[in-house]
Amino acid sequence: KLLFNLNLQMKYRRLGKTEIFVSEIGFGAWGIGGISKGATSYGPTDDNSSIRALNCALDSGINFFDTSNVYGGGHSESLIGKTLLKFRNRVLIATKVGLVNYDEPADFSIKNLSTSLKGSLKRLKTDYIDLLQLHNPSPHVIQNNHDILTWVDQLKKKGIIRAFGVSVKSPKEGIEAIEQLRVESVQVNLNLLDHRAIESGLMKSATTNQVSLIARTPLCFGFLSGKINKTTHFDKQDHRSRWSNRQIQNWIEGSKKVLSCKTDFSSQTNTQFALRFCLSYSRVTTAIPGALNELEVKENIKASDLGPLQDDEIQEAQKTYHKFQFLFENKNLKNNYER
């Protein structure tokens, strides 16, 4: 009961320099999109379960919902639009533009960005987006951004978007985006098994420039739940089935090591410990774990109520991470990690 009690206090943090305050635990909506062209997520989903999860999140104090036009080919956006329409004034919707689908080249032309945004607004059943993000732009796009910045400024003046950010492939692109794009936020991979955002200089740059970090993959696709072991079988429609066995075993063993840094085992789950790690960094405005059902939402939200990790836990996690080799053996599989 202690782990899933909903009488919890969700905390909120400012998004960049804006007046937007975001729940520390957000809702990563990649999974509820189901199958995407060119990139599977976790396989087919049950829309009724997804809708219950979205409602549970809203009732639990989550106000930040992160999606994209390519998640399930727009299905993720449609579910959010259908479910949260009546509560639009209580929710913050973040979506992305730039990708057509996962197996076609990205298109950051103003024409495509505008078409993509128009489609997202329709599916989300809204006339504005709280946070619009470029979806994995290349260094070339980030550095040659004059048209995009003009377009963004016009959207802000018209009230079509409230804030502008970028979702990046790696921390390097995040640093460049802060320097070149005047973003309010950078969405980047960050978890107990991936400290690159911390050690690359991105965290420092974000702090200096008052840019928010959005922690993507905070549970490393469920590996940090501690529930995945050597006997776990992934369905062929689950993106994790496409990773090499060496990568999977690396994450299983690595998860055991970093989760052993937890000092309090009675009042938190592995999932909550992993989310608290992300929230221990003040520049992280929100962590956005995926959630496919109500139970996952209820488990996630307690991380905010529990607060940051203790300093010694963070130091031990960092020390353990440095002994652990993060692998990417097949470049073609990185699309799912970068999403």
C-alpha positions in Angstrom: 0.0 0.0 0.0 2.9 2.3 0.8 4.3 2.0 -2.7 1.0 2.8 -4.5 -0.9 5.2 -2.2 -2.3 8.0 -4.3 -2.3 10.5 -1.4 1.0 11.8 -2.7 2.3 15.3 -3.4 3.4 15.9 -7.0 6.0 18.6 -7.3 6.4 21.0 -10.2 9.4 22.7 -11.8 9.7 25.7 -14.1 10.3 25.1 -17.8 13.3 27.1 -18.8 12.7 30.8 -18.3 9.0 30.5 -19.0 6.0 30.8 -16.6 5.1 27.1 -17.4 5.4 24.7 -14.4 5.7 21.1 -15.2 5.1 18.0 -13.1 8.4 16.3 -12.1 7.0 13.1 -13.4 5.6 13.4 -16.9 3.9 10.9 -19.2 6.0 9.5 -22.0 3.5 8.6 -24.7 5.7 6.7 -27.2 4.4 3.3 -25.9 0.7 4.0 -26.1 1.1 4.8 -29.8 1.6 1.1 -30.5 3.3 0.0 -33.7 5.0 2.8 -35.7 6.0 2.5 -39.3 9.8 1.8 -39.4 10.1 1.4 -35.6 8.3 -0.8 -33.2 7.7 0.3 -29.6 6.5 -2.3 -27.2 4.1 -4.0 -29.6 0.3 -3.7 -30.0 -1.5 -1.8 -27.2 -5.0 -1.8 -25.7 -6.5 1.7 -26.2 -8.8 1.3 -23.2 -5.8 0.6 -21.0 -4.0 3.6 -22.5 -6.9 5.9 -21.8 -7.2 4.7 -18.2 -3.5 5.3 -17.8 -3.8 8.9 -19.2 -6.8 9.6 -16.9 -4.9 8.2 -13.9 -1.9 10.4 -14.7 -4.1 13.5 -14.8 -5.9 12.6 -11.6 -2.5 11.9 -9.9 -1.1 15.4 -10.6 0.8 14.7 -13.9 0.3 17.6 -16.2 3.0 17.0 -18.8 2.3 14.7 -21.7 5.1 14.1 -24.3 4.3 12.7 -27.7 5.2 13.0 -31.4 3.5 12.9 -34.8 5.4 9.6 -35.5 4.4 7.7 -32.3 2.1 5.1 -33.7 1.8 7.1 -36.9 -0.1 9.8 -34.9 -2.1 7.4 -32.8 -0.5 8.5 -29.6 -1.5 12.1 -30.3 -5.0 11.0 -31.2 -5.4 9.2 -27.8 -4.2 12.2 -25.9 -6.5 14.5 -27.8 -9.5 12.3 -27.3 -8.8 11.6 -23.6 -7.7 15.0 -22.4 -9.9 17.3 -24.5 -12.2 18.2 -21.6 -9.2 19.0 -19.4 -7.1 21.1 -21.9 -6.6 23.9 -19.4 -5.0 21.5 -16.9 -2.5 19.8 -19.2 0.7 20.7 -20.9 1.1 19.0 -24.2 4.5 18.6 -25.8 4.9 17.2 -29.3 7.5 17.0 -32.0 8.0 17.9 -35.6 10.6 17.0 -38.2 10.3 13.3 -38.7 7.9 12.0 -41.4 8.3 8.4 -40.1 11.1 6.3 -38.8 12.2 4.8 -42.1 12.2 8.0 -44.2 14.7 10.9 -44.1 13.8 13.7 -41.7 12.4 16.9 -43.2 13.0 20.2 -41.4 11.8 22.4 -44.2 9.3 25.0 -43.0 6.7 23.5 -45.3 7.0 20.0 -43.7 7.2 21.5 -40.2 4.0 23.5 -40.8 2.2 20.5 -42.3 3.3 18.3 -39.4 2.2 20.8 -36.8 -1.2 21.3 -38.5 -1.7 17.5 -38.3 -0.7 17.3 -34.7 -3.1 20.1 -33.7 -5.9 18.3 -35.4 -5.2 14.9 -33.7 -4.6 16.6 -30.3 -7.9 18.5 -30.7 -6.3 21.7 -29.7 -5.4 25.1 -31.2 -2.1 25.4 -29.4 0.9 23.3 -28.3 2.6 24.1 -24.9 6.0 22.8 -26.0 6.9 22.2 -29.6 10.2 20.3 -30.1 12.3 19.6 -33.2 12.6 15.8 -33.4 16.3 14.6 -33.6 17.6 17.4 -35.8 21.1 17.0 -37.3 23.9 19.3 -36.4 23.4 20.9 -39.9 19.8 21.7 -39.1 20.7 23.1 -35.7 23.5 25.3 -37.1 21.5 26.6 -40.1 18.3 27.5 -38.3 17.4 31.0 -39.4 14.1 30.1 -41.1 13.2 27.8 -38.2 13.7 30.5 -35.6 11.7 33.0 -37.6 8.9 30.4 -37.9 9.0 29.7 -34.2 8.8 33.4 -33.4 5.8 33.8 -35.6 4.1 30.8 -33.9 4.7 32.2 -30.5 3.3 35.6 -31.5 0.2 33.9 -32.8 -0.2 31.9 -29.7 0.0 28.6 -31.5 3.0 27.5 -29.4 4.0 28.6 -25.9 7.5 27.3 -25.8 10.1 25.8 -28.1 12.6 22.9 -27.5 14.5 20.2 -29.1 14.6 16.4 -28.6 18.2 15.3 -29.5 20.0 12.1 -30.5 23.0 12.9 -28.2 24.1 15.5 -25.6 26.4 17.0 -28.2 23.4 18.1 -30.3 21.8 19.4 -27.1 24.7 21.7 -26.4 24.6 23.0 -29.9 20.8 23.6 -29.7 21.2 25.6 -26.6 23.9 27.8 -28.3 22.1 28.1 -31.6 18.4 27.7 -31.3 17.4 29.7 -28.1 15.5 26.7 -26.8 13.6 26.5 -23.5 14.2 22.8 -23.2 16.3 19.9 -24.4 14.9 16.4 -24.3 17.7 13.8 -23.9 18.4 10.3 -22.7 19.2 10.2 -19.0 19.1 7.3 -16.6 21.2 5.3 -14.1 22.8 3.5 -17.1 23.3 6.6 -19.2 25.1 9.6 -17.6 26.2 11.2 -20.9 23.9 14.3 -20.4 25.7 14.9 -17.1 29.3 14.2 -18.1 29.2 15.8 -21.6 28.8 19.3 -20.4 25.1 19.5 -21.4 23.9 19.7 -17.8 26.4 22.6 -17.2 25.3 24.4 -20.4 21.7 24.0 -19.5 22.3 25.4 -16.1 24.2 28.4 -17.3 21.5 29.2 -19.9 18.5 28.4 -17.7 17.4 25.7 -20.1 15.3 22.8 -18.9 16.3 19.2 -19.4 13.6 16.6 -20.0 14.9 13.1 -19.0 13.9 10.6 -21.7 14.2 6.8 -21.2 14.6 7.3 -17.4 13.9 3.6 -16.9 16.1 2.4 -19.8 13.1 0.7 -21.5 12.1 -1.2 -18.3 15.5 -2.6 -17.5 15.8 -0.4 -14.4 12.6 -1.9 -13.0 14.7 -4.9 -12.1 12.0 -7.1 -13.6 13.9 -8.1 -16.7 16.3 -11.1 -16.4 18.1 -13.6 -18.6 15.0 -15.6 -19.1 12.8 -12.7 -20.2 11.5 -13.2 -23.7 10.6 -10.2 -25.8 7.9 -10.5 -28.5 9.1 -9.9 -32.0 6.9 -6.7 -32.1 8.7 -5.4 -29.0 11.6 -3.2 -30.0 13.8 -4.8 -27.3 13.8 -8.0 -29.3 15.9 -6.2 -31.9 18.8 -5.4 -29.6 21.8 -7.7 -29.6 21.9 -10.3 -26.9 25.2 -8.7 -25.7 23.4 -5.3 -25.3 20.5 -6.8 -23.4 22.8 -8.8 -21.0 24.8 -5.6 -20.6 21.7 -3.7 -19.4 20.5 -6.6 -17.2 23.8 -6.8 -15.4 24.3 -3.1 -15.3 20.8 -2.6 -13.8 21.7 -5.0 -11.0 24.8 -3.0 -10.2 23.3 0.5 -10.3 20.2 -0.6 -8.4 22.3 -2.0 -5.7 23.2 1.6 -4.8 19.7 1.9 -3.3 19.9 2.2 0.5 16.2 2.2 1.3 14.5 -1.0 0.0 11.3 -0.8 2.1 9.6 2.3 0.9 10.5 2.5 -2.8 10.6 0.3 -5.8 13.5 0.1 -8.3 11.5 2.1 -10.7 11.0 4.9 -8.1 14.7 4.8 -7.3 15.6 5.2 -10.9 13.2 8.1 -11.4 14.5 9.8 -8.3 18.0 9.7 -9.7 16.9 11.8 -12.6 15.1 14.3 -10.4 18.1 14.6 -8.2 19.5 17.1 -10.7 17.7 20.4 -10.4 18.2 21.2 -14.1 16.0 18.2 -15.0 12.5 19.7 -15.1 10.7 16.4 -15.6 11.4 12.7 -16.2 9.0 11.1 -18.7 8.8 7.4 -18.2 6.4 5.5 -20.5 3.3 4.1 -19.0 1.0 1.5 -20.6 -1.4 1.1 -17.7 -2.6 2.6 -14.4 -0.3 0.5 -12.2 2.7 1.9 -14.0 1.4 5.4 -13.6 0.8 4.9 -9.9 4.3 3.5 -9.3 5.9 6.3 -11.2 4.3 9.2 -9.5 5.6 8.4 -6.0 9.1 9.3 -7.1 8.2 13.0 -7.0 6.7 12.6 -3.5 9.9 10.8 -2.2 12.2 13.6 -3.5 15.8 13.4 -4.7 18.2 10.7 -3.7 20.7 11.1 -0.9 24.1 12.5 -1.9 25.9 9.2 -1.0 23.5 7.3 -3.2 24.2 9.6 -6.2 27.9 9.3 -5.6 27.7 5.5 -5.4 25.6 5.4 -8.6 28.1 7.6 -10.4 31.0 5.5 -9.2 29.2 2.3 -10.3 28.4 3.8 -13.7 32.0 4.5 -14.4 32.8 0.8 -14.1 30.1 0.0 -16.5 30.5 0.0 -20.3 27.5 1.4 -22.2 27.1 -0.4 -25.5 25.6 0.3 -28.9 26.7 -2.4 -31.3 24.3 -1.9 -34.1 23.7 1.7 -35.3 20.5 0.7 -37.0 18.9 -0.1 -33.6 19.7 3.3 -32.2 16.5 4.7 -33.7 14.5 3.2 -30.9 16.8 4.5 -28.3 16.7 8.0 -29.8 13.0 7.8 -30.6 
